[in-house]
């Protein structure tokens, strides 16, 4: 049985942020925030939690510093600020600290429970598969 992130003590609210791509490394492999932080010997969930608690400017500055240390993705050298701004939008509670000028659609997507729609899609697919199997008489 596969363990969920909450069973492992890791907050699933950070999945969107940690799973977001930061670019491709020199071998052409897509690198996520989680992979980048792990390669930098930084605990991904602790860092995500810390960034989510910070105000926008300090969080952006800290993430830019991490991106600057990460040399495995060559395109990050020139795009650290843009990438950091985009990644911060994936953190939970980020909409609360950006103020009224923040994008409403980002605020709504951050508040949704992470992974819940996926479970419904999987359940629906399994149900439809079961119906098709019954209809075929197997």
C-alpha positions as CSV (number, residue, x, y, z in Angstrom):
1,X,0.0,0.0,0.0
2,X,1.4,3.4,-1.0
3,X,1.6,5.9,1.8
4,X,0.2,9.4,1.2
5,X,2.2,12.5,1.9
6,X,0.2,13.2,5.1
7,X,1.1,9.7,6.4
8,X,4.7,10.6,5.8
9,X,4.2,13.9,7.7
10,X,4.5,16.1,4.7
11,X,1.8,18.7,4.0
12,X,0.0,18.0,0.7
13,X,-0.8,21.7,0.4
14,X,2.7,22.2,-1.0
15,X,2.4,19.6,-3.8
16,X,1.7,22.3,-6.5
17,X,4.7,24.3,-5.5
18,X,7.1,21.4,-5.0
19,X,5.9,19.8,-8.2
20,X,6.3,22.9,-10.3
21,X,9.1,22.8,-12.9
22,X,12.0,25.2,-12.7
23,X,13.5,24.1,-16.1
24,X,15.5,21.4,-17.7
25,X,18.9,20.4,-16.5
26,X,21.9,19.9,-18.7
27,X,20.8,16.3,-19.5
28,X,17.4,17.5,-20.7
29,X,15.5,16.2,-17.6
30,X,12.7,18.4,-16.2
31,X,13.6,19.6,-12.7
32,X,10.9,20.4,-10.2
33,X,11.2,22.6,-7.2
34,X,11.3,19.5,-5.0
35,X,14.2,18.1,-7.0
36,X,16.0,21.5,-7.0
37,X,15.7,21.9,-3.2
38,X,16.8,18.3,-2.6
39,X,19.9,18.8,-4.8
40,X,20.7,21.9,-2.8
41,X,20.4,19.8,0.4
42,X,17.4,21.9,1.6
43,X,14.4,20.1,3.1
44,X,11.7,20.8,0.4
45,X,8.7,20.7,2.8
46,X,10.3,22.9,5.5
47,X,11.4,25.4,2.8
48,X,8.0,25.5,1.3
49,X,6.4,26.0,4.7
50,X,8.8,28.8,5.5
51,X,8.2,30.5,2.2
52,X,4.4,30.3,2.6
53,X,4.6,32.0,6.0
54,X,6.7,34.9,4.6
55,X,5.6,38.2,3.1
56,X,5.9,38.5,-0.7
57,X,9.2,40.4,-0.9
58,X,11.2,38.4,1.6
59,X,9.8,35.1,0.2
60,X,10.7,36.2,-3.4
61,X,14.2,37.3,-2.3
62,X,14.8,33.9,-0.5
63,X,13.6,31.9,-3.5
64,X,15.7,33.9,-5.9
65,X,18.7,33.2,-3.8
66,X,18.0,29.5,-3.9
67,X,17.5,29.6,-7.6
68,X,20.8,31.5,-8.0
69,X,22.6,28.7,-6.1
70,X,21.1,26.1,-8.3
71,X,23.4,25.8,-11.4
72,X,22.0,22.5,-12.8
73,X,19.4,24.4,-14.9
74,X,21.3,26.8,-17.2
75,X,18.2,28.9,-18.2
76,X,17.7,30.0,-14.5
77,X,20.8,32.2,-14.7
78,X,18.8,34.9,-16.5
79,X,15.2,34.2,-15.4
80,X,15.5,33.8,-11.6
81,X,13.2,36.7,-10.7
82,X,10.5,35.7,-13.2
83,X,10.6,32.0,-12.2
84,X,10.5,32.9,-8.5
85,X,7.4,35.1,-8.9
86,X,5.6,32.3,-10.8
87,X,6.5,29.7,-8.3
88,X,5.4,31.7,-5.3
89,X,1.9,31.8,-6.7
90,X,1.7,28.1,-6.1
91,X,2.2,28.3,-2.4
92,X,-0.8,28.1,-0.1
93,X,-1.9,31.3,1.7
94,X,0.1,33.3,-0.8
95,X,-3.0,35.1,-1.9
96,X,-3.6,36.3,1.7
97,X,-0.2,38.1,1.7
98,X,-0.4,39.7,-1.7
99,X,-3.3,42.0,-0.8
100,X,-6.2,43.1,-3.0
101,X,-4.1,43.6,-6.1
102,X,-3.5,39.8,-6.3
103,X,-5.0,37.7,-9.1
104,X,-8.4,36.3,-8.0
105,X,-8.0,33.1,-10.0
106,X,-4.7,32.3,-8.3
107,X,-6.3,32.9,-4.9
108,X,-9.1,30.5,-5.7
109,X,-6.8,27.8,-7.0
110,X,-4.5,28.1,-4.0
111,X,-7.5,27.6,-1.6
112,X,-8.7,24.4,-3.3
113,X,-7.8,21.1,-1.5
114,X,-4.8,19.7,-3.4
115,X,-5.4,16.3,-5.1
116,X,-9.1,16.1,-4.3
117,X,-10.2,16.4,-8.0
118,X,-7.7,13.8,-9.0
119,X,-9.4,11.3,-6.7
120,X,-12.8,12.0,-8.3
121,X,-11.3,11.5,-11.8
122,X,-9.7,8.2,-10.8
123,X,-13.0,7.1,-9.1
124,X,-15.0,8.0,-12.2
125,X,-12.6,6.2,-14.5
126,X,-12.7,3.1,-12.4
127,X,-16.5,3.2,-12.2
128,X,-16.8,3.6,-16.0
129,X,-14.4,0.8,-16.5
130,X,-16.5,-1.4,-14.2
131,X,-19.7,-0.5,-16.2
132,X,-18.0,-1.3,-19.5
133,X,-16.8,-4.6,-18.1
134,X,-20.4,-5.4,-16.9
135,X,-21.8,-4.4,-20.3
136,X,-19.5,-6.8,-22.1
137,X,-20.4,-9.6,-19.8
138,X,-16.9,-10.3,-18.5
